[in-house]
Amino acid sequence: MLGNYFYYEIVRKTVIGFGSLFNNIEVRHKADNTDQLLSRIKVPIAYGPIQKFLARIDQQPNLTDGRAIALTLPRLAFDIISYQYDPSRKASPITSFCATDSDDSNKIKKVFLPVPYNISFRLSFATKLQDDALQILEQILPYFQPSYTMTINLMSSIGQKRDIPVTLNNIDFQDQYEGDFSTRRFIQYDLTFTAKTYFYTELPTDESGGLIKKVQIDYRTTTHVPAPREVRYIAEPLATKDYNDDATTTVAEEFTVKKTALKVVNAANIAEQSYIQVDEEVMYVKSKSGNTLTVNRGVYDSPIQPHYENAVVNLVNNADAALIELGDDFGFSESTTLFNDGRSYSASQGSDV
C-alpha cells in the first residue's frame, strides 16, 4: 500500500560506519619501573549488548591466571538503542534533485530529498583494570567535540555520499565486583551517541528523471483565462559535435588549414546552412556547388585541423542533439513563432486547441 519493495541497507551501512570508528583501539601494559612494553592488545569490538559478552565470561571457570589482564577482557560492544525522526533537518517533502546512475552516466533519476532520522547507539566496554578502561576512554573522547563526522555512501546506485555527524551524548561508569573479592572485578563504561543519518524513498524506474529537454514559452497580451497565445518561443538542446557517426560522405582531396572550399565525394545529403564534422573539427556549410562546400572553419571552438583524402564527413544535426551525453557542452536552437488564430496551448493534450 505504501509502495513497491526497496531496501538500500542504510541502517546496516550506518552501523558498520559507527563500529569502524572504534576498530583500532589498543591497550598496552608497561613495566612499573621502566617503559618496557610488556603487552599490547587490540581491543575486539562486536555488535551486541555488553551483557551478552559478560554472560559469556561467566561461563569461563578460570578468569585469573596471574596475568594483568583477563583472557576475555577488555572488550568493546555496541548496539542500537533507538530511532527518532529529526524535525530540525526536515526539508520540503516535494523537493527533489536529479542524480546520475553510477553504472551509466547517461541515465538520470529524479530523487526526492531523504528523510532525516537520528539513530542512537550505545558503545560499552568492560575491563578488569582501571588503567585499561582509562586507556580506551582517552582514545575516544578527544575526537568528539562533541561530534565526529563520518562519510557514508548511503546510496551507491546514484553516488549519494552523506556526511553523518556522530555526537557523544553521555558517559556512564560502573565499577563492581561479582562474587567475593578475589574472584572477579570488572569495570564498565557506557557511552551513548547519536548518528544523524538519512532514509531514502523508492527510486523511480523512469530514467529520464524529469530532465528538461525543451522549453516553450507562450506570450499573451490579455489576462483572460484561457487567453490565446500570440508569440511562442522554443529553446531546445543543440549538438555541437557528431554523436552517431553517420558517415555521410568522405573528403575527396587534402584540405589544409587555410582552405575554405572543401571537396567531398558526394554532397547530395549535405544541405546549405548546416553543420558537418571532419575528424575533430566542426564546420558550418555556407553554400555548396556540386561536390564543393564553402565552409566556416573551427565552429563551436573546435580545433582547425588539416584533413586528408578519405577522411569521414559526419553531419551534426537534430539526430545528434537527441544523443547529447550528460556533462557534455552543447548549444541551444531557438525559434520564435507569431500566431493570430486565437488558439492556446493545452498542457494535458500537448497541442494547441
C-alpha angles and dihedrals in degrees: 000000000000094000145286125316118283134157124179099174092236095150090046092051091048092050092049091047092050094047092048090062090070103036097103103055118131138191118209131191125203134187115270098239100030139037092245110140110236101177142354120201126187104217111236118228129199139169113258141072116299090235088069091060094042088054088053089053089054089064092059108090095195112051097150122058102156095275121123094241131040120250093243099037143113100045137162124214133173137184142170115264103176149353123220134179111238110218092180089072096041117138130190109289091223096050112112141173137202117250130188120237107247091218096049120024090199092065118084127189128199106228129186117230112271123256115249118234133169118223114199117212131191116210114194132180131183127199138171096223128053091223091056090054092048091050091054093044093050091053090056110037101062091062095058114071076174096298137044119196122219125185116227129184094228096171110026092173091068098024095249108164116178133193106234114198113214112202125199107225109172145355124212125186136192133177113193144159127223118204118348126343095267100048108061145347125176132181118210131193123190118196120185122207137181121217114199102214136158137234123211128212124228114305114236119250090216104098095195087080091201089289109178110236099161135035120198123182123184120199122209132186098208135059095222117123114255097023122181116250115241102178127030125194120193128186123185134172114274121206114233095192140028118276107167102050092226092173094209094177142326137252112269098204141004113297113202126202092258098052124095099180108083117194115207133182094243125006096177094111096043115091128202116260091029134115131248135181127215115184103320097332123099118205136189115228107222096175142337137215114193105310095341118100124199105213144180109232130227098015118182090021091293116156117266106234139172113254127204136212114290093020109150119253115209129189119237105209145123092302088064093045089063089056099051108141126227111270095019122127113249140165134226133250112214131196134177123199130188121214135191100167096101094237128132134205119263112209092195093054096033093226143079116278 
